[in-house]
């Protein structure tokens, strides 16, 4: 978990790309979050992101641009930062259900759902609330992040497929809730 928290931090080193007047930078750190969920699973992926966020809260300048400290948690990007927790959780949960085969298409869909939809679900409304931007406008403004996030999803799935092929059992496979066997009632 510490290694993935460090990976998320290291992916902030290249800096950030700010397009136009966007208050939320485009970074590689979301890639680390997606990889944490896809490789470590829901619990450990969530905890690695939580560790990273705790280090940021403690004042370490681990976010892109050397940002850190409690001030980050009142800024416009806090929703995305907190959305990383949900994203890692969703990706890890789904990955455990995609194993042992880990087919590419379902993995792409679930990783996109966790790494984009879940993160935006938290990030966009908090951005809108903090900046006073109408929700629809904030959602439209977030579309600038979509191409980069799609690339991160593809990279995550390709890396995770290789890791799970090399180390089977890294995440214990689970079954989908609707595929569980129903208990059979004892006959009299």
Beta strands, then each sheet from edge to edge (+ up, - down):
end
